[in-house]
Amino acid sequence: MAAAANERREAPRRIHHQPVKSELSKSDEQKLERLLQVLRLRRMAVEPKFSDDVIVWPPRSAAAGGAELATLSAINLGNSADAIGQRVEGRGIPRMKLLKQVEGVSVMSANSAALLAMRRNTPGLRIAPAAWAYLQYIRPLGDELEASAIQVAAGTKVKRFELRLADPQGKPVAGVRVKALVDWDGAHVPAVTDKEGIASIGIPVLYPRVEMILVEPEHTHWSVFLKGFDRTAAPKRLDVRALPLAPDSFRLLAHYAPYDPQAGAGVTVGVIDSGVGPHPDIAVAGGGCFVTGENPADFLDNGIGHGTHVAGIIAGRMAQGTGIHGLAPACRLMAYRVCPKSGERGRAKSTDIASALDRAIADGCHIVNISMGSLEPMPEMPDILEKARNAGVVVFAATGNDGQPLLRFPARYSHTLAVGAMGRDGTFPADCPESFQESEIRRKKEFVAEFSNHGLSTDFIGPGVAVLSTFPGGRYAMMSGTSMATPYSSGMAARLLSGNPKLLTMQNGPEKADAIVRMLSQTAQRVGWPAEYEGFGVLK
């Protein structure tokens, strides 16, 4: 830690990058770091943990012809009366419906009356709710900040100013979210730029200062951080330049692996996520949708953009003049959508993730990427992960973005490779708020991301701060999170496996999966941090 602190003090001598946080006073920097920690803890506290699906599976000791297997058979045949048995008086009419089966697990919807009856009449059955797993990407201050937005009532006395956002050619940038933070507890005035690129912001006189301003484009341009000012000194207009993401002059991924259009040839990679595409830089060979009630053939992105970004890190081809590319563009890419197209689009049921992994195994994937995580166990996953290993499939999963010494599920399970996130100096503009993600754990120009979960089961670490990749509609976006570090590792694994024909053509089985893991662990290069943060190191 002393060495890390020394390198932190030497940071101002860098040529290419001066952390934006250095523009804040030491007191304000500490307040900002505390706010970021509070927001991460808030997300963990308020995040719904369980879906309304119920999973039912037999104990390992279940005997053929026994009550547990008989009840499961009734469930799977749709015979709810036999499955429920005698109802519990005074608890209403029991109702249940089979939704799907995954590797010996039955997934159903059921009310409390049905579950009470099943637990009384067949107590040996294992019954648990399906967990929610969340996409592991973040915005600078997190979506949790939305709860602290100030709604300015009509007639409230305010100090009003404008922010105009334009690209380097002066063209206005519309539809961009702007947050004016007025205290270090997260209270802020939100606004959105109009067709002229102007966001009108009114600061209530109750607040003496604007502490800082965040400008957060969803795609195409870099995010921008602006230093605050006293309310009474607010300018009539702030003119802000939105720097384009493309062409990419920072080349984060190229630092670790230069673009190779043939990388990944012969390897099939599955992406379990929010869907993929359309995007001209990505060729999707197939896939499916596993969200109940949606078109099972629709693997396209649900609109949130996360899955397309993840897929581009793995398999994006570099379009002329962009400099943005994936690590294994010649791989065969499969897209498995588990996030819905409406409602809460950034999460998925653990049962749908298990179903998608089962399909990926059947489709012959060599590598599967899961940039999602749950704080709660996913009871249906261990068996399907073991099935993946037995088929020679290697699964990568994100450790999570809580900044805590814990790994989210499924990264915490055996037969997954858990990936944490790191960042690199000089890979984003000096006024980009991604500098908020720098931790004190550093080595030369690289740092562990402040948000990255860590623990004894961490296997790898990869670039996960200010990563540029594809976004639906032929656009590009910048995202951060262990969600981005995981496909970096999956893409590098595909790249390395492609270059090892003997291993690639090895007969499918657990020996193949284990041999791939050994090859990757031996290839990874240590940065020099404790194993809880980097595991075997960075794949290069």
LINKA-V378253 format. One record per residue. RES is the residue in three letters. PHI is phi in whole degrees, -180 to 180 (999 if undefined). PSI is psi as a letter, one per 40 degrees, with the letter a starting at -180 (999 if undefined). Layout:
((RES/PHI/PSI) (RES/PHI/PSI))
//
This chain:
((MET/999/d) (ALA/-65/d) (ALA/-63/d) (ALA/-62/d) (ALA/-66/d) (ASN/-62/d) (GLU/-66/d) (ARG/-64/d) (ARG/-68/d) (GLU/-81/e) (ALA/-55/d) (PRO/-59/e) (ARG/-81/e) (ARG/-63/i) (ILE/-86/d) (HIS/-93/e) (HIS/-153/h) (GLN/-117/h) (PRO/-55/h) (VAL/-61/d) (LYS/-58/d) (SER/-67/e) (GLU/-75/e) (LEU/-85/i) (SER/-68/i) (LYS/-58/d) (SER/-63/d) (ASP/-69/d) (GLU/-62/d) (GLN/-66/d) (LYS/-65/d) (LEU/-65/d) (GLU/-63/d) (ARG/-66/d) (LEU/-63/d) (LEU/-61/d) (GLN/-65/d) (VAL/-61/d) (LEU/-65/d) (ARG/-66/d) (LEU/-67/d) (ARG/-63/d) (ARG/-61/d) (MET/-61/d) (ALA/-74/d) (VAL/-95/e) (GLU/-62/h) (PRO/-58/h) (LYS/-95/d) (PHE/-128/i) (SER/-86/a) (ASP/-92/e) (ASP/-79/i) (VAL/-122/h) (ILE/-108/i) (VAL/-133/h) (TRP/-153/i) (PRO/-81/i) (PRO/-69/i) (ARG/-63/d) (SER/-87/e) (ALA/-60/h) (ALA/-100/i) (ALA/-57/h) (GLY/84/e) (GLY/-79/i) (ALA/-64/d) (GLU/-64/d) (LEU/-69/d) (ALA/-66/d) (THR/-65/d) (LEU/-62/d) (SER/-62/d) (ALA/-64/d) (ILE/-59/d) (ASN/-70/d) (LEU/-87/e) (GLY/81/e) (ASN/-92/g) (SER/-67/d) (ALA/-63/d) (ASP/-69/d) (ALA/-68/d) (ILE/-79/d) (GLY/75/a) (GLN/-67/h) (ARG/-74/i) (VAL/-92/h) (GLU/-63/i) (GLY/81/e) (ARG/-114/e) (GLY/86/a) (ILE/-84/h) (PRO/-72/h) (ARG/-136/h) (MET/-154/i) (LYS/-151/h) (LEU/-71/h) (LEU/-102/d) (LYS/-168/i) (GLN/-126/h) (VAL/-138/h) (GLU/46/f) (GLY/82/e) (VAL/-113/h) (SER/-98/h) (VAL/-113/h) (MET/-146/i) (SER/-101/h) (ALA/-156/i) (ASN/-90/i) (SER/-64/d) (ALA/-64/d) (ALA/-66/d) (LEU/-69/d) (LEU/-61/d) (ALA/-65/d) (MET/-65/d) (ARG/-68/d) (ARG/-77/d) (ASN/-84/d) (THR/-134/g) (PRO/-66/e) (GLY/-77/e) (LEU/-67/i) (ARG/-96/h) (ILE/-130/h) (ALA/-153/i) (PRO/-75/i) (ALA/-74/i) (ALA/-90/i) (TRP/-89/h) (ALA/-116/i) (TYR/-117/i) (LEU/-60/h) (GLN/-103/g) (TYR/-126/i) (ILE/-138/i) (ARG/-100/i) (PRO/-49/d) (LEU/-112/e) (GLY/78/i) (ASP/-66/e) (GLU/-61/d) (LEU/-65/d) (GLU/-56/d) (ALA/-66/e) (SER/-102/e) (ALA/-66/h) (ILE/-91/h) (GLN/-95/h) (VAL/-81/h) (ALA/-73/i) (ALA/-59/h) (GLY/91/e) (THR/-68/h) (LYS/-75/h) (VAL/-135/i) (LYS/-102/h) (ARG/-104/h) (PHE/-145/i) (GLU/-114/i) (LEU/-120/h) (ARG/-110/h) (LEU/-108/h) (ALA/-142/i) (ASP/-79/i) (PRO/-60/d) (GLN/-90/e) (GLY/89/e) (LYS/-75/h) (PRO/-65/i) (VAL/-113/h) (ALA/-97/i) (GLY/74/f) (VAL/-102/h) (ARG/-76/h) (VAL/-128/h) (LYS/-126/h) (ALA/-104/h) (LEU/-77/h) (VAL/-110/e) (ASP/-156/i) (TRP/-88/e) (ASP/-96/e) (GLY/108/e) (ALA/-61/h) (HIS/-154/i) (VAL/-101/h) (PRO/-91/i) (ALA/-157/i) (VAL/-134/h) (THR/-69/i) (ASP/-90/a) (LYS/-64/e) (GLU/-92/e) (GLY/78/e) (ILE/-106/h) (ALA/-113/h) (SER/-94/h) (ILE/-124/h) (GLY/-113/h) (ILE/-96/h) (PRO/-57/i) (VAL/-65/e) (LEU/-62/d) (TYR/-105/h) (PRO/-78/e) (ARG/-139/i) (VAL/-99/h) (GLU/-75/d) (MET/-168/i) (ILE/-126/h) (LEU/-113/h) (VAL/-118/h) (GLU/-125/g) (PRO/-65/i) (GLU/-75/d) (HIS/-158/i) (THR/74/d) (HIS/-126/i) (TRP/-73/i) (SER/-69/i) (VAL/-133/h) (PHE/-111/h) (LEU/-122/h) (LYS/-67/i) (GLY/-83/a) (PHE/-161/i) (ASP/-66/i) (ARG/-58/d) (THR/-68/e) (ALA/-99/e) (ALA/-61/h) (PRO/-72/i) (LYS/-68/d) (ARG/-149/h) (LEU/-106/h) (ASP/-98/h) (VAL/-119/h) (ARG/-93/h) (ALA/-98/h) (LEU/-78/h) (PRO/-70/i) (LEU/-72/d) (ALA/-113/h) (PRO/-72/i) (ASP/-80/h) (SER/-93/e) (PHE/-98/d) (ARG/53/f) (LEU/-58/d) (LEU/-66/d) (ALA/-64/d) (HIS/-63/d) (TYR/-95/d) (ALA/-156/h) (PRO/-59/i) (TYR/-62/h) (ASP/-138/h) (PRO/-64/e) (GLN/-98/e) (ALA/-64/h) (GLY/90/e) (ALA/-59/h) (GLY/88/e) (VAL/-107/h) (THR/-105/h) (VAL/-120/h) (GLY/-103/h) (VAL/-117/h) (ILE/-96/h) (ASP/-166/a) (SER/-88/e) (GLY/102/i) (VAL/-134/h) (GLY/85/a) (PRO/-80/i) (HIS/-158/h) (PRO/-65/e) (ASP/-86/e) (ILE/-122/h) (ALA/-107/h) (VAL/-101/h) (ALA/-80/d) (GLY/164/a) (GLY/150/a) (GLY/177/i) (CYS/-118/h) (PHE/-121/e) (VAL/-85/h) (THR/-57/h) (GLY/90/e) (GLU/-109/i) (ASN/-60/h) (PRO/-65/e) (ALA/-95/e) (ASP/-90/g) (PHE/-98/e) (LEU/-67/i) (ASP/-55/h) (ASN/-78/e) (GLY/108/e) (ILE/-80/d) (GLY/90/e) (HIS/-63/d) (GLY/-64/d) (THR/-66/d) (HIS/-64/d) (VAL/-60/d) (ALA/-63/d) (GLY/-67/d) (ILE/-63/d) (ILE/-79/d) (ALA/-131/e) (GLY/-69/h) (ARG/-83/i) (MET/-86/h) (ALA/-75/i) (GLN/-58/h) (GLY/84/e) (THR/-98/d) (GLY/72/e) (ILE/-101/h) (HIS/-155/i) (GLY/-97/i) (LEU/-95/d) (ALA/-138/g) (PRO/-65/e) (ALA/-93/e) (CYS/-72/i) (ARG/-91/h) (LEU/-104/h) (MET/-117/h) (ALA/-116/h) (TYR/-122/h) (ARG/-87/h) (VAL/-122/e) (CYS/-99/h) (PRO/-73/i) (LYS/-88/e) (SER/-139/i) (GLY/75/a) (GLU/-81/g) (ARG/-84/e) (GLY/-100/e) (ARG/-142/i) (ALA/-146/i) (LYS/-77/i) (SER/-59/d) (THR/-67/d) (ASP/-72/d) (ILE/-64/d) (ALA/-63/d) (SER/-63/d) (ALA/-66/d) (LEU/-65/d) (ASP/-60/d) (ARG/-67/d) (ALA/-60/d) (ILE/-63/d) (ALA/-64/d) (ASP/-81/e) (GLY/82/f) (CYS/-65/h) (HIS/-88/d) (ILE/-134/h) (VAL/-127/h) (ASN/-110/h) (ILE/-126/g) (SER/-91/f) (MET/-139/i) (GLY/-160/i) (SER/-123/i) (LEU/-77/e) (GLU/-104/i) (PRO/-58/i) (MET/-119/g) (PRO/-59/d) (GLU/-80/e) (MET/-80/d) (PRO/-55/d) (ASP/-67/d) (ILE/-73/d) (LEU/-68/d) (GLU/-66/d) (LYS/-61/d) (ALA/-61/d) (ARG/-59/d) (ASN/-64/d) (ALA/-96/e) (GLY/84/e) (VAL/-96/h) (VAL/-108/h) (VAL/-113/h) (PHE/-103/i) (ALA/-142/i) (ALA/-78/h) (THR/-70/d) (GLY/117/i) (ASN/-116/f) (ASP/-93/e) (GLY/64/f) (GLN/-120/i) (PRO/-81/g) (LEU/-151/i) (LEU/-111/h) (ARG/-72/i) (PHE/-87/i) (PRO/-89/e) (ALA/-60/d) (ARG/-76/e) (TYR/-81/i) (SER/-63/i) (HIS/69/e) (THR/-124/i) (LEU/-106/h) (ALA/-89/h) (VAL/-121/h) (GLY/-97/i) (ALA/-118/i) (MET/-132/i) (GLY/-132/i) (ARG/-138/h) (ASP/-60/i) (GLY/77/e) (THR/-115/e) (PHE/-159/i) (PRO/-61/i) (ALA/-64/d) (ASP/-100/e) (CYS/-88/h) (PRO/-69/e) (GLU/-64/e) (SER/-63/e) (PHE/-63/d) (GLN/-89/e) (GLU/-74/h) (SER/-105/i) (GLU/-79/e) (ILE/-87/h) (ARG/-131/i) (ARG/-152/h) (LYS/55/b) (LYS/-91/e) (GLU/-111/i) (PHE/-142/i) (VAL/-72/h) (ALA/-64/h) (GLU/-56/d) (PHE/-85/e) (SER/-71/h) (ASN/-69/i) (HIS/-151/i) (GLY/176/i) (LEU/-65/e) (SER/-95/e) (THR/-64/h) (ASP/-105/d) (PHE/-143/i) (ILE/-131/i) (GLY/-148/i) (PRO/-58/h) (GLY/-142/e) (VAL/-120/h) (ALA/58/f) (VAL/-91/h) (LEU/-97/h) (SER/-160/a) (THR/-73/i) (PHE/-143/i) (PRO/-51/i) (GLY/86/f) (GLY/77/e) (ARG/-105/i) (TYR/-129/i) (ALA/-142/i) (MET/-105/h) (MET/-138/i) (SER/-129/i) (GLY/145/i) (THR/-65/e) (SER/-58/d) (MET/-88/d) (ALA/-66/d) (THR/-67/d) (PRO/-67/d) (TYR/-58/d) (SER/-68/d) (SER/-63/d) (GLY/-65/d) (MET/-66/d) (ALA/-63/d) (ALA/-64/d) (ARG/-63/d) (LEU/-71/d) (LEU/-65/d) (SER/-61/d) (GLY/-84/e) (ASN/-127/g) (PRO/-57/d) (LYS/-62/d) (LEU/-73/d) (LEU/-62/d) (THR/-93/e) (MET/-61/i) (GLN/-59/h) (ASN/-62/i) (GLY/161/i) (PRO/-61/d) (GLU/-63/d) (LYS/-68/d) (ALA/-59/d) (ASP/-66/d) (ALA/-66/d) (ILE/-65/d) (VAL/-62/d) (ARG/-63/d) (MET/-61/d) (LEU/-67/d) (SER/-65/d) (GLN/-80/d) (THR/-83/d) (ALA/-58/i) (GLN/-111/h) (ARG/-72/i) (VAL/-83/d) (GLY/123/e) (TRP/-97/i) (PRO/-58/i) (ALA/-60/d) (GLU/-61/d) (TYR/-95/d) (GLU/-115/e) (GLY/58/b) (PHE/-76/e) (GLY/125/a) (VAL/-106/h) (LEU/-77/h) (LYS/-134/999))
//
